[in-house]
Amino acid sequence: MPKIQQLEPHVADLIAAGEVVERPASVVKELMENAIDAGAAKVTVEIQNGGMSLIRVTDDGCGIAPEDAPTAFLRHATSKIRTEYDLEAIGTLGFRGEALAAVAAVSRVELLTRPADAPLGTALSLEGGVPAGQEEAGCPAGTTLVVRDLFFNTPARLKFMKKDAAEGAAVFAAVQRLALSHPEVSVKFLRDGKQELLTPGDGTLRSAVYSVLGRDLALGLLPVEGSGEGMSISGFASLPVCCRGTRGYQHFFVNGRYVKSRTMTAALEEAYANQRMVGKFPACVLHLTARLSGVDVNVHPAKTEVKFGSDRQVFSTVCYAVKAALEADRSRPAAVLPASAPSRPAARDAVTPGQIPIGADRPGALSLHDITAPRVRPEGRGVAPPGVRTPLSPAGRTVPQGRVPGPEVPQIRTVPPEARVEPPEPLPAGEEPGSVRRETGSVSEPEPAMPSAPVPEEIARPEPVPAPPPEPWRLAGEVLNTYLIVEQGDTVLLIDKHAAHERMHFDRLKAEGYTPMVQALLAPVVLNLPAEEGAALLQNLPLLHRFGFEAEDFGGGSLIVRGAPDYVDPGDIEDALSRLAGRLLTAGTADPAAARDALLHTMACKAAIKGGRHSERPELLRVAGAVMSGAVRFCPHGRPVAIELTRAQLEKQFKRA
């Protein structure tokens, strides 16, 4: 008796079905793809018990002719390709002709379909892949396919299914991905009779993102657009402060197909280098459009893996488009205060901003000068123009417009002899020098000058100093020797001086092209890396020299390293070069400055001013200026350097709104 035998068709069908149909989510994915290929504008998905007992997918597509209905459930029966040349440029989501046959082989299926030009539809039922009957039926145009009792005839697969809640969540995720891949299709999802998703189907990706991912995440996304070398990319990527703890919010689509691509993932995260926190991952919804002949989708039965004709080109397109969107953004995260603060008798309680939410609104902001402003008028502030009520501070000096005066005390009209004399300030036209203001209703009128103490001549007549141009922002002060308070119109910013100063040093080191010092090794290190990594390093030996590695070919795919940069310990050489080889294999190139970012981070951190320590005002002004100009937005570790407070937020806390 021969040992090698051909399997029976029924057994072969069950094996093939196991490759395509792994769980209820696989069934929903295949049926929704067929609906989209059929030109549907609306697709409704309904499941019960996680999809194990019932899956119903309804669409308004082209439908199936009566004579084609039985053929559709045969293996490798499809209307999407005809010859082997069609595999070179696949433009549809399905093409193998295995989905319906695989689903029918492990379930009980009911098909109800009608083409738009036919007066009657077709009803067909199958059990375990065997047709049970076909008849005419009245039904709307389109196709409805019902799958019941999934894996009823394959107990080996059934016992590995998870709980209904987990399977239902996987189905929901599959529906969400299909909704994001084709925003022109209105998708409705019902689980156990409850609607959980409805997209408008207006063809706008932003609308689909808002419906699928929710308001919080949608508000934290930036639009991304880019094109070049026969490729284009569009979609959205998250703000650096809105990165998540996993890669589960990264959605990549190639020619309308959801894919899992290491190349696109690496390109996305490379664009966020030095802007996201360690352990956080950016979220995105990115659509890459490429030539059909440049993408091979016939790689995996699930069709979620693809091969590109040029990985390097894909990497560059994604990376530079996302990086351009991040560099164009100049928004700052907004501080979040409690919705309602408990009332306290003391009015001097500190206001502590809360954490930064994902997608926090960034409206115009509030003024904190009522709280933080010093009681003495800053230099360069003029007297309020006539017709504006200007309250007096306890020292007899006018408080700049918009400030809240301190506790009521008797107003002092004269300057005592021991008081510090300030340089004269510009006065409104028509007002005599030496006069002070007297409040009468809402109008301030000049009053005869009061006698004052004699002033030394060198102080009374200072040399004229040209007034600097007015700044759009003002450094109000520093609190806790760590945070700067900057006022800009109706916005108050809290700036982390150490994080901002660290970024300033980091950018300077990168701009100057810091070159590491190469130190010779007493004992050369021989590296036996995997074949692909070793070949990548051997092809880029000049690049290794730029990194500070003195390496050469040792034969047999091995490298010998005789010198290393001063920031790499000899024991870490193999790990550092292995990571560099991974970057070369993924991106096709590597930026020397990016490869030394860890070193630059350490150097910048040590050189930056420290939080909790006193700093001089000129130093604080330089830091604030870099942040307010937009040159500094995130520290090298991805933390934000500034957050905003709005007037509405503070007024709500003080019950003034």
C-alpha positions as CSV (number, residue, x, y, z in Angstrom):
1,M,0.0,0.0,0.0
2,P,1.5,3.4,-1.0
3,K,2.4,5.7,1.9
4,I,1.6,8.9,-0.1
5,Q,-2.1,9.3,-0.9
6,Q,-4.2,12.2,-2.1
7,L,-6.5,13.6,0.4
8,E,-10.2,13.5,-0.1
9,P,-11.7,16.8,-1.4
10,H,-13.7,17.3,1.8
11,V,-10.6,17.0,4.0
12,A,-8.6,19.2,1.6
13,D,-11.3,21.9,1.8
14,L,-11.2,21.8,5.6
15,I,-7.4,22.3,5.6
16,A,-7.7,25.2,3.1
17,A,-10.5,26.7,5.1
18,G,-8.3,26.7,8.2
19,E,-5.8,29.0,6.4
20,V,-8.4,31.6,5.4
21,V,-11.0,31.4,8.2
22,E,-9.2,31.6,11.6
23,R,-12.1,33.1,13.6
24,P,-15.3,35.0,13.1
25,A,-13.3,38.2,12.4
26,S,-11.8,36.5,9.3
27,V,-15.3,35.7,8.0
28,V,-16.4,39.3,8.4
29,K,-13.3,40.6,6.7
30,E,-13.7,38.4,3.7
31,L,-17.4,39.1,3.3
32,M,-16.9,42.9,3.7
33,E,-14.1,42.8,1.1
34,N,-16.4,41.0,-1.3
35,A,-19.1,43.7,-0.7
36,I,-16.7,46.5,-1.4
37,D,-15.5,44.9,-4.5
38,A,-19.1,44.6,-5.6
39,G,-19.4,48.4,-5.5
40,A,-21.5,48.6,-2.4
41,A,-22.2,52.1,-0.9
42,K,-23.7,50.7,2.3
43,V,-22.6,47.6,4.2
44,T,-24.3,46.3,7.4
45,V,-22.6,43.7,9.6
46,E,-24.5,42.0,12.4
47,I,-23.2,39.3,14.8
48,Q,-24.5,37.4,17.7
49,N,-22.5,35.6,20.4
50,G,-19.2,37.0,19.1
51,G,-20.0,35.8,15.6
52,M,-20.0,32.1,16.6
53,S,-23.8,31.6,16.2
54,L,-24.6,34.3,13.6
55,I,-22.9,36.6,11.1
56,R,-25.0,38.6,8.7
57,V,-23.4,40.9,6.1
58,T,-25.7,42.9,3.9
59,D,-24.7,45.2,1.0
60,D,-26.3,47.1,-1.9
61,G,-23.7,46.1,-4.4
62,C,-24.1,44.5,-7.9
63,G,-25.5,41.2,-6.6
64,I,-25.0,37.7,-8.1
65,A,-26.8,36.3,-11.1
66,P,-28.8,33.0,-10.4
67,E,-26.5,30.9,-12.6
68,D,-23.4,32.2,-10.8
69,A,-24.6,31.6,-7.3
70,P,-23.6,27.9,-6.9
71,T,-20.3,28.5,-8.7
72,A,-19.3,31.3,-6.2
73,F,-18.9,28.7,-3.5
74,L,-16.5,26.5,-5.4
75,R,-12.7,26.8,-4.6
76,H,-10.8,29.2,-6.8
77,A,-13.9,30.5,-8.5
78,T,-13.7,34.3,-8.9
79,S,-14.8,37.1,-11.2
80,K,-11.8,39.3,-10.5
81,I,-8.9,37.7,-12.4
82,R,-8.8,35.6,-15.5
83,T,-5.1,34.9,-16.4
84,E,-1.8,34.8,-14.6
85,Y,-1.0,38.2,-16.0
86,D,-3.7,39.7,-13.8
87,L,-1.7,38.7,-10.7
88,E,0.9,41.3,-11.7
89,A,-1.5,44.2,-11.0
90,I,-4.3,43.3,-8.6
91,G,-6.6,46.2,-7.9
92,T,-9.4,44.4,-6.0
93,L,-9.4,43.3,-2.3
94,G,-10.2,39.7,-3.2
95,F,-8.9,37.7,-6.1
96,R,-8.1,34.1,-5.0
97,G,-11.7,32.8,-5.0
98,E,-11.2,31.0,-1.7
99,A,-13.2,33.0,0.8
100,L,-16.8,31.8,0.1
101,A,-15.7,28.2,-0.3
102,A,-13.7,28.3,3.0
103,V,-16.6,29.9,4.9
104,A,-19.2,27.5,3.5
105,A,-16.9,24.5,4.4
106,V,-17.0,25.2,8.2
107,S,-20.5,26.6,8.7
108,R,-24.1,26.8,7.5
109,V,-24.6,29.5,4.9
110,E,-27.6,31.2,3.5
111,L,-27.3,33.5,0.5
112,L,-29.9,36.0,-0.7
113,T,-28.9,38.1,-3.7
114,R,-30.4,40.0,-6.6
115,P,-28.8,42.1,-9.4
116,A,-30.2,45.6,-9.8
117,D,-31.7,44.7,-13.2
118,A,-33.3,41.4,-12.2
119,P,-37.0,41.3,-11.1
120,L,-36.4,38.4,-8.6
121,G,-33.4,37.4,-6.5
122,T,-31.9,34.0,-5.6
123,A,-31.9,32.2,-2.3
124,L,-29.2,29.5,-1.8
125,S,-28.3,27.5,1.3
126,L,-25.3,25.3,2.0
127,E,-24.2,23.2,5.0
128,G,-20.6,22.2,5.4
129,G,-19.9,23.3,1.8
130,V,-22.7,21.1,0.3
131,P,-25.5,22.9,-1.5
132,A,-28.9,22.2,0.2
133,G,-31.2,24.0,-2.3
134,Q,-31.7,27.0,-4.6
135,E,-34.8,28.9,-5.4
136,E,-36.1,32.3,-6.5
137,A,-36.9,34.8,-3.8
138,G,-38.0,38.4,-3.5
139,C,-35.2,40.6,-2.0
140,P,-33.7,44.0,-2.4
141,A,-30.9,44.7,-4.8
142,G,-27.5,43.6,-3.4
143,T,-26.4,40.6,-1.4
144,T,-27.1,39.3,2.1
145,L,-25.0,36.4,3.3
146,V,-25.8,34.7,6.7
147,V,-23.3,32.5,8.4
148,R,-24.5,30.3,11.3
149,D,-22.8,27.9,13.6
150,L,-19.2,28.6,12.6
151,F,-16.9,25.6,13.0
152,F,-19.8,23.3,13.8
153,N,-18.1,20.5,11.9
154,T,-14.5,21.1,13.0
155,P,-14.3,20.6,16.7
156,A,-10.5,20.9,16.7
157,R,-10.8,24.5,15.6
158,L,-13.9,25.2,17.8
159,K,-12.2,24.4,21.1
160,F,-9.6,27.1,20.4
161,M,-12.1,29.9,20.1
162,K,-12.0,32.5,22.8
163,K,-14.9,33.9,24.8
164,D,-17.7,35.7,22.9
165,A,-16.6,39.1,24.2
166,A,-13.1,38.6,22.8
167,E,-14.3,37.2,19.5
168,G,-16.8,40.1,19.2
169,A,-14.1,42.6,19.9
170,A,-11.9,41.1,17.1
171,V,-14.9,41.3,14.7
172,F,-15.4,45.0,15.7
173,A,-11.7,45.7,15.0
174,A,-12.0,44.1,11.5
175,V,-15.1,46.2,10.7
176,Q,-13.3,49.4,11.9
177,R,-10.4,48.8,9.7
178,L,-12.6,48.2,6.6
179,A,-14.5,51.4,7.4
180,L,-11.2,53.4,7.6
181,S,-9.9,51.8,4.4
182,H,-13.0,52.9,2.4
183,P,-14.6,56.1,3.8
184,E,-16.8,56.3,0.8
185,V,-18.7,53.3,2.1
186,S,-21.2,53.7,4.9
187,V,-20.6,50.9,7.4
188,K,-23.0,49.9,10.2
189,F,-22.1,47.3,12.9
190,L,-24.6,45.7,15.2
191,R,-23.6,43.3,18.0
192,D,-26.3,41.3,19.8
193,G,-28.9,43.8,18.5
194,K,-27.1,46.9,19.6
195,Q,-25.6,49.4,17.1
196,E,-21.9,50.1,17.9
197,L,-20.7,51.8,14.7
198,L,-22.1,53.9,11.9
199,T,-19.9,55.8,9.4
200,P,-21.4,58.5,7.1
201,G,-19.9,57.1,3.9
202,D,-19.3,60.7,2.6
203,G,-15.9,59.8,1.2
204,T,-14.1,62.0,3.7
205,L,-11.4,60.2,5.7
206,R,-11.8,62.7,8.6
207,S,-15.4,61.7,9.0
208,A,-14.6,58.0,9.1
209,V,-11.8,58.6,11.6
210,Y,-14.1,60.6,13.9
211,S,-16.7,57.8,13.7
212,V,-14.4,54.9,14.2
213,L,-11.7,56.2,16.5
214,G,-13.7,58.7,18.5
215,R,-13.5,62.4,19.3
216,D,-10.6,62.4,21.6
217,L,-8.2,60.6,19.3
218,A,-9.5,62.4,16.2
219,L,-8.8,65.8,17.8
220,G,-5.2,64.7,18.4
221,L,-4.4,63.9,14.7
222,L,-2.6,66.0,12.2
223,P,-3.3,65.8,8.4
224,V,-0.6,64.2,6.4
225,E,-0.1,64.7,2.6
226,G,2.9,63.8,0.4
227,S,3.8,62.4,-2.9
228,G,6.8,61.5,-5.0
229,E,8.4,58.8,-7.2
230,G,5.1,57.3,-8.3
231,M,3.7,57.1,-4.7
232,S,1.4,59.3,-2.7
233,I,0.3,59.2,0.9
234,S,-2.5,60.9,2.8
235,G,-4.2,60.5,6.1
236,F,-3.6,61.5,9.7
237,A,-0.9,61.1,12.3
238,S,-1.1,61.8,16.0
239,L,0.5,64.7,17.8
240,P,3.6,63.7,19.8
241,V,1.8,64.3,23.1
242,C,-1.0,62.0,21.9
243,C,1.1,58.9,21.4
244,R,-0.3,55.7,22.9
245,G,1.2,52.8,24.9
246,T,0.9,50.3,22.0
247,R,1.0,50.1,18.2
248,G,-2.7,49.1,18.1
249,Y,-3.7,52.6,16.9
250,Q,-1.5,52.4,13.8
251,H,-3.6,51.8,10.7
252,F,-1.8,51.4,7.3
253,F,-3.5,51.0,4.0
254,V,-2.0,50.3,0.6
255,N,-4.2,50.9,-2.4
256,G,-7.3,50.6,-0.1
257,R,-6.1,47.4,1.6
258,Y,-5.3,47.2,5.3
259,V,-1.8,45.8,5.7
260,K,0.8,45.1,8.4
261,S,4.1,46.5,7.2
262,R,7.3,46.7,9.2
263,T,8.7,49.1,6.7
264,M,5.8,51.6,7.1
265,T,5.9,51.2,10.9
266,A,9.6,51.9,11.1
267,A,9.2,54.9,8.8
268,L,6.4,56.3,11.0
269,E,8.4,56.0,14.2
270,E,11.5,57.4,12.6
271,A,9.5,60.6,11.8
272,Y,8.8,60.9,15.5
273,A,12.4,60.5,16.6
274,N,13.3,62.9,19.5
275,Q,9.6,64.0,19.7
276,R,7.8,61.1,21.5
277,M,8.4,59.7,24.9
278,V,10.1,56.4,25.4
279,G,7.6,53.5,25.4
280,K,5.0,55.5,23.5
281,F,4.0,54.9,19.9
282,P,2.3,57.2,17.4
283,A,-1.2,56.6,16.2
284,C,-2.0,57.0,12.5
285,V,-4.4,56.4,9.7
286,L,-2.3,56.5,6.5
287,H,-3.3,55.6,3.0
288,L,-0.5,54.8,0.6
289,T,-1.3,54.8,-3.1
290,A,1.2,53.1,-5.4
291,R,1.4,51.5,-8.8
292,L,-0.4,48.2,-8.7
293,S,2.5,46.5,-10.4
294,G,4.8,47.8,-7.6
295,V,2.9,45.9,-4.8
296,D,2.6,42.2,-4.5
297,V,-0.4,41.2,-2.4
298,N,-0.3,37.5,-3.2
299,V,1.9,36.8,-0.2
300,H,-0.3,35.5,2.6
301,P,-3.8,33.9,2.7
302,A,-5.1,36.6,4.9
303,K,-3.8,39.2,2.4
304,T,-2.6,41.5,5.2
305,E,1.1,41.2,4.2
306,V,2.4,42.8,1.0
307,K,5.8,43.1,-0.7
308,F,6.9,46.4,-2.2
309,G,9.1,46.8,-5.2
310,S,11.1,49.4,-3.3
311,D,11.0,49.3,0.5
312,R,13.4,52.3,0.6
313,Q,11.0,54.4,-1.5
314,V,8.1,53.5,0.7
315,F,10.1,54.3,3.8
316,S,11.1,57.7,2.5
317,T,7.6,58.6,1.3
318,V,6.0,57.8,4.7
319,C,8.8,59.2,6.9
320,Y,9.1,62.6,5.2
321,A,5.4,63.2,4.8
322,V,4.8,62.6,8.5
323,K,7.8,64.6,9.5
324,A,6.7,67.5,7.4
325,A,3.3,67.5,9.1
326,L,4.9,67.4,12.5
327,E,7.3,70.3,11.7
328,A,4.4,72.4,10.3
329,D,2.4,72.1,13.6
330,R,3.0,74.9,16.1
331,S,0.3,74.1,18.6
332,R,0.9,73.4,22.2
333,P,-0.8,71.1,24.6
334,A,-3.5,72.6,26.8
335,A,-3.5,72.1,30.6
336,V,-6.5,70.4,32.0
337,L,-8.1,71.7,35.2
338,P,-10.8,69.9,37.2
339,A,-14.3,70.5,35.9
340,S,-15.3,72.0,39.3
341,A,-12.9,72.8,42.1
342,P,-14.1,72.6,45.7
343,S,-14.6,76.0,47.3
344,R,-12.1,76.9,50.0
345,P,-12.0,79.8,52.4
346,A,-8.3,80.6,51.6
347,A,-7.8,82.4,48.3
348,R,-4.2,81.6,48.0
349,D,-4.4,77.9,47.1
350,A,-2.1,76.9,44.3
351,V,-3.5,76.0,41.0
352,T,-2.0,72.7,39.8
353,P,-2.6,71.8,36.2
354,G,-3.7,68.3,35.5
355,Q,-2.4,65.8,33.0
356,I,-2.4,66.5,29.2
357,P,-5.3,64.6,27.6
358,I,-5.1,63.0,24.1
359,G,-6.6,65.4,21.6
360,A,-7.1,68.2,24.1
361,D,-8.6,71.3,22.5
362,R,-6.2,74.1,22.1
363,P,-8.4,77.3,22.1
364,G,-7.1,80.7,22.9
365,A,-6.0,80.9,26.5
366,L,-6.3,82.8,29.7
367,S,-4.3,85.4,31.5
368,L,-2.7,84.5,34.8
369,H,-1.2,88.0,35.4
370,D,-3.9,88.6,38.0
371,I,-2.1,86.0,40.2
372,T,1.5,86.2,39.2
373,A,2.1,89.8,38.4
374,P,4.4,91.7,40.9
375,R,2.9,94.7,42.7
376,V,5.5,97.0,41.3
377,R,5.0,98.2,37.7
378,P,7.4,96.5,35.3
379,E,9.8,98.6,33.4
380,G,8.6,99.9,30.1
381,R,4.9,100.1,31.1
382,G,3.3,103.4,30.4
383,V,0.5,105.2,32.2
384,A,-3.0,104.3,31.1
385,P,-4.5,106.6,28.5
386,P,-7.1,109.1,29.5
387,G,-10.6,107.7,29.9
388,V,-9.4,104.4,31.4
389,R,-9.8,103.7,35.1
390,T,-6.4,102.8,36.6
391,P,-6.4,101.6,40.2
392,L,-3.5,102.4,42.5
393,S,-1.3,99.8,44.1
394,P,-0.3,100.1,47.8
395,A,2.9,101.8,46.8
396,G,1.1,104.5,44.9
397,R,2.0,103.3,41.5
398,T,-0.5,102.6,38.8
399,V,-1.3,98.9,38.1
400,P,-1.1,98.0,34.4
401,Q,-4.5,97.6,32.7
402,G,-6.0,94.2,33.2
403,R,-4.3,93.6,36.6
404,V,-6.3,93.0,39.8
405,P,-5.2,95.4,42.6
406,G,-4.0,94.1,45.9
407,P,-5.8,94.5,49.3
408,E,-7.4,97.9,49.8
409,V,-5.0,100.2,51.7
410,P,-4.9,104.0,52.1
411,Q,-3.6,105.5,48.8
412,I,-0.3,107.3,49.3
413,R,-0.1,110.4,47.2
414,T,3.5,111.4,47.9
415,V,6.7,109.5,47.5
416,P,8.7,109.2,50.8
417,P,12.3,110.3,50.7
418,E,13.6,106.8,51.4
419,A,11.7,105.3,48.5
420,R,13.4,104.0,45.5
421,V,13.2,106.4,42.6
422,E,12.3,104.9,39.2
423,P,13.2,106.5,35.8
424,P,10.5,108.7,34.4
425,E,7.9,107.1,32.1
426,P,6.3,108.4,29.0
427,L,3.1,110.3,29.6
428,P,0.1,110.8,27.4
429,A,-0.1,113.9,25.3
430,G,-1.2,117.0,27.2
431,E,-0.1,115.8,30.6
432,E,2.5,117.8,32.6
433,P,5.5,116.1,34.1
434,G,5.4,115.6,37.9
435,S,1.6,115.2,38.1
436,V,-0.1,112.1,39.6
437,R,-3.5,110.7,38.8
438,R,-6.7,111.4,40.7
439,E,-9.7,109.1,40.0
440,T,-13.0,110.7,39.2
441,G,-15.5,108.2,38.1
442,S,-14.2,106.4,35.1
443,V,-11.8,109.1,33.9
444,S,-8.3,109.7,35.4
445,E,-7.5,113.5,35.5
446,P,-4.1,115.1,36.2
447,E,-3.7,116.6,39.6
448,P,-1.3,119.3,40.7
449,A,2.1,117.9,41.5
450,M,2.8,117.1,45.1
451,P,6.2,117.9,46.8
452,S,8.6,115.1,46.7
453,A,12.0,114.3,48.1
454,P,15.1,115.7,46.5
455,V,16.6,113.4,43.9
456,P,20.3,113.2,43.1
457,E,21.1,114.7,39.7
458,E,22.6,111.6,38.3
459,I,19.4,109.7,39.1
460,A,16.9,112.4,38.2
461,R,18.4,112.8,34.7
462,P,19.3,109.4,33.4
463,E,20.6,109.0,29.9
464,P,17.9,108.3,27.4
465,V,17.6,104.7,26.6
466,P,15.8,103.7,23.4
467,A,12.7,101.7,24.2
468,P,12.8,98.1,22.9
469,P,10.1,97.1,20.5
470,P,7.1,95.6,22.3
471,E,7.3,91.9,22.7
472,P,4.2,89.7,21.8
473,W,4.9,87.9,25.1
474,R,6.1,88.7,28.6
475,L,8.0,86.6,31.1
476,A,5.9,87.0,34.3
477,G,8.2,85.0,36.5
478,E,9.3,81.6,37.7
479,V,7.7,79.3,40.2
480,L,9.2,76.4,42.1
481,N,12.5,77.3,40.5
482,T,11.4,75.0,37.7
483,Y,8.5,76.5,35.7
484,L,8.4,79.7,33.8
485,I,5.2,81.7,33.5
486,V,4.9,83.5,30.2
487,E,2.0,85.8,29.3
488,Q,0.9,86.2,25.7
489,G,-2.3,88.1,25.1
490,D,-5.0,86.1,26.8
491,T,-2.8,83.0,27.1
492,V,-0.5,81.9,29.9
493,L,2.1,79.3,29.3
494,L,3.9,77.2,31.9
495,I,7.4,76.2,30.6
496,D,9.6,73.5,31.9
497,K,12.9,75.3,31.8
498,H,15.1,72.2,32.1
499,A,13.3,70.4,29.3
500,A,13.3,73.4,27.0
501,H,17.0,74.2,27.7
502,E,17.9,70.5,27.1
503,R,16.3,70.7,23.7
504,M,18.2,73.9,22.8
505,H,21.5,72.1,23.6
506,F,20.4,69.0,21.7
507,D,19.5,70.9,18.5
508,R,22.8,72.9,18.7
509,L,24.9,69.7,19.0
510,K,23.1,68.1,16.0
511,A,23.5,71.3,14.0
512,E,27.2,71.5,14.7
513,G,27.6,67.9,13.5
514,Y,29.2,66.5,16.6
515,T,31.9,64.0,15.7
516,P,32.7,61.3,18.3
517,M,36.2,60.6,19.5
518,V,37.4,57.2,18.3
519,Q,39.3,55.1,20.8
520,A,41.3,52.1,19.8
521,L,40.4,48.8,21.4
522,L,43.0,46.8,23.3
523,A,41.3,43.6,22.1
524,P,39.6,43.8,18.8
525,V,36.0,42.6,18.7
526,V,34.9,40.0,16.1
527,L,31.2,40.0,15.3
528,N,29.4,37.0,13.8
529,L,26.1,38.6,13.0
530,P,23.3,37.0,11.0
531,A,24.0,36.8,7.3
532,E,21.7,39.7,6.3
533,E,22.9,42.0,9.1
534,G,26.6,41.3,8.4
535,A,26.1,41.9,4.7
536,A,24.4,45.2,5.3
537,L,27.3,46.4,7.5
538,L,29.9,45.3,5.1
539,Q,28.2,47.2,2.3
540,N,28.2,50.3,4.4
541,L,31.7,50.4,6.0
542,P,32.2,54.1,5.1
543,L,29.1,54.8,7.1
544,L,30.5,52.9,10.1
545,H,33.6,55.1,10.0
546,R,31.4,58.2,10.2
547,F,29.8,56.7,13.3
548,G,33.2,56.2,14.8
549,F,33.6,52.4,14.3
550,E,36.9,51.3,12.8
551,A,35.7,48.0,11.2
552,E,36.7,45.8,8.3
553,D,35.8,42.5,6.7
554,F,37.1,39.5,8.7
555,G,35.9,36.9,6.2
556,G,33.0,34.5,6.2
557,G,30.5,37.4,6.7
558,S,32.2,38.4,10.0
559,L,33.4,41.9,11.0
560,I,36.4,42.8,13.1
561,V,36.1,46.1,15.0
562,R,39.4,47.7,16.1
563,G,38.1,51.0,17.2
564,A,34.8,52.4,18.6
565,P,33.4,55.8,19.5
566,D,34.0,57.1,23.0
567,Y,30.3,56.9,23.9
568,V,30.0,53.1,23.3
569,D,31.4,50.6,25.8
570,P,33.3,47.7,24.3
571,G,30.6,45.3,25.7
572,D,27.9,47.2,23.8
573,I,29.6,47.2,20.4
574,E,27.8,44.1,19.1
575,D,24.4,45.4,20.2
576,A,25.0,48.9,18.7
577,L,26.1,47.5,15.3
578,S,23.2,45.0,15.3
579,R,20.7,47.8,15.8
580,L,22.4,49.9,13.1
581,A,22.2,46.9,10.7
582,G,18.5,46.6,11.4
583,R,18.0,50.3,10.5
584,L,20.0,49.7,7.3
585,L,17.9,46.7,6.3
586,T,14.6,48.6,7.1
587,A,15.3,52.0,5.7
588,G,18.2,51.4,3.4
589,T,20.2,54.2,5.0
590,A,20.9,55.7,8.4
591,D,21.4,59.2,9.6
592,P,24.6,59.5,11.6
593,A,23.2,62.2,13.8
594,A,20.1,60.0,14.6
595,A,22.3,57.0,15.4
596,R,24.1,59.1,18.0
597,D,21.0,60.6,19.5
598,A,21.4,58.7,22.8
599,L,24.8,60.3,23.3
600,L,23.5,63.8,22.4
601,H,20.6,63.3,24.8
602,T,23.0,62.7,27.7
603,M,25.3,65.6,26.8
604,A,22.4,68.0,26.4
605,C,20.8,66.9,29.7
606,K,24.0,67.5,31.6
607,A,24.5,70.9,30.1
608,A,21.0,72.1,30.6
609,I,19.9,74.3,33.6
610,K,18.5,72.2,36.3
611,G,14.9,72.2,37.6
612,G,14.7,73.2,41.3
613,R,17.7,75.5,41.1
614,H,17.7,79.3,40.8
615,S,18.4,80.7,37.4
616,E,19.2,84.3,36.4
617,R,16.6,86.3,34.4
618,P,18.6,86.7,31.2
619,E,19.0,82.9,31.1
620,L,15.3,82.4,31.6
621,L,14.5,85.0,28.9
622,R,16.6,83.0,26.4
623,V,14.8,79.8,27.2
624,A,11.4,81.5,27.0
625,G,12.3,83.1,23.7
626,A,13.2,79.8,22.1
627,V,9.9,78.3,23.2
628,M,7.8,81.2,22.2
629,S,9.4,81.4,18.8
630,G,8.4,77.8,18.1
631,A,12.0,76.6,17.8
632,V,11.6,74.4,20.9
633,R,8.4,72.3,21.3
634,F,9.5,69.0,22.8
635,C,12.4,67.8,24.8
636,P,14.7,65.2,23.2
637,H,12.8,62.5,25.1
638,G,9.4,63.6,23.7
639,R,8.0,65.4,26.7
640,P,6.2,68.7,26.0
641,V,8.1,71.8,27.2
642,A,5.1,74.1,27.6
643,I,1.4,73.8,28.3
644,E,-1.3,76.5,28.0
645,L,-3.9,77.8,30.3
646,T,-6.9,79.7,29.1
647,R,-8.8,82.5,30.6
648,A,-12.0,80.4,30.5
649,Q,-10.3,77.6,32.5
650,L,-9.2,79.9,35.3
651,E,-12.5,81.9,35.4
652,K,-14.3,78.6,35.7
653,Q,-12.1,77.5,38.6
654,F,-12.8,80.8,40.4
655,K,-16.5,80.6,39.7
656,R,-16.4,83.7,37.5
657,A,-17.6,82.0,34.4
